[in-house]
Amino acid sequence: MTYKKGELSMATQYIMHRDSNAWRLQVWLAFAIAVVACAVGTIQLPGQELDRAFVALGLFFSLFACFAVAKMIRDNRDGQVDTPSWVMTVWVAFAAAVLLTAWGLWRMNIPAAEKNYMVVSWLFLISTTFTLAKTIRDAHEADLMARSDLAASDVQAQSTQSTQSTQ
C-alpha cells in the first residue's frame, strides 16, 4: 500500500535504540544472581525434601510463566495475534504460578528469616525475568530493524544503479 503526502499511515512506527553493554551486563548479572539466590535458598531450606521440591517447582513455574507473559504481551502490542484462549491460558498460568508459590511459601513451617529470604529471592527472580525478556526482545527487534533498513538501502541502491544504467 502506498500513501500520498498528507495521508496517515496505518502502520505503527517505533524508534529503536540499542541497550548499552553495561545495561545488558547488569540485566544478565541480576538474573543470574536471582537464580543463584533461589537455588541456594531452596537447597538450604530446612524441612523435608518434599518442601524443597515444591519450592523448586514453584520457582520454575514462576520463571517460565513470566517469560510466557512477557512474550505474549510483546507479541500482541500492535493488535491481537494470539487467540483469546492462548492469552487466557498464559494469564491463568502466571496467576497460578504466583498464587500457588506464594501460598506454598506462606504455609511452609520454616523460620521467618528463611521464609522472607525465599519470598524476596522469588520476587527478585520474577522482576529480573521480565527485565531480561524485554532486553532480549529489544535486541532482537533492533537487529531485525537494522537488517530491514540495510535491505531497503540495498534495494534503493540497486534501483538507483538500474535507473542510471538505462539513461
C-alpha positions, 0 to 999 in steps of 0.5 A, spaced: 500 500 500 502 506 498 500 513 501 500 520 498 503 526 502 498 528 507 495 521 508 496 517 515 499 511 515 496 505 518 502 502 520 505 503 527 512 506 527 517 505 533 524 508 534 529 503 536 535 504 540 540 499 542 541 497 550 548 499 552 553 493 554 553 495 561 545 495 561 545 488 558 551 486 563 547 488 569 540 485 566 544 478 565 548 479 572 541 480 576 538 474 573 543 470 574 544 472 581 536 471 582 537 464 580 543 463 584 539 466 590 533 461 589 537 455 588 541 456 594 535 458 598 531 452 596 537 447 597 538 450 604 531 450 606 530 446 612 524 441 612 523 435 608 525 434 601 518 434 599 518 442 601 524 443 597 521 440 591 515 444 591 519 450 592 523 448 586 517 447 582 514 453 584 520 457 582 520 454 575 513 455 574 514 462 576 520 463 571 517 460 565 510 463 566 513 470 566 517 469 560 510 466 557 507 473 559 512 477 557 512 474 550 505 474 549 504 481 551 510 483 546 507 479 541 500 482 541 502 490 542 500 492 535 493 488 535 491 481 537 495 475 534 494 470 539 487 467 540 483 469 546 484 462 549 492 462 548 492 469 552 487 466 557 491 460 558 498 464 559 494 469 564 491 463 568 498 460 568 502 466 571 496 467 576 497 460 578 504 460 578 504 466 583 498 464 587 500 457 588 508 459 590 506 464 594 501 460 598 506 454 598 511 459 601 506 462 606 504 455 609 511 452 609 513 451 617 520 454 616 523 460 620 521 467 618 528 469 616 528 463 611 521 464 609 522 472 607 529 470 604 525 465 599 519 470 598 524 476 596 529 471 592 522 469 588 520 476 587 527 478 585 527 472 580 520 474 577 522 482 576 529 480 573 525 475 568 521 480 565 527 485 565 531 480 561 525 478 556 524 485 554 532 486 553 532 480 549 526 482 545 529 489 544 535 486 541 532 482 537 527 487 534 533 492 533 537 487 529 531 485 525 530 493 524 537 494 522 537 488 517 530 491 514 533 498 513 540 495 510 535 491 505 531 497 503 538 501 502 540 495 498 534 495 494 534 503 493 541 502 491 540 497 486 534 501 483 538 507 483 544 503 479 538 500 474 535 507 473 542 510 471 544 504 467 538 505 462 539 513 461 
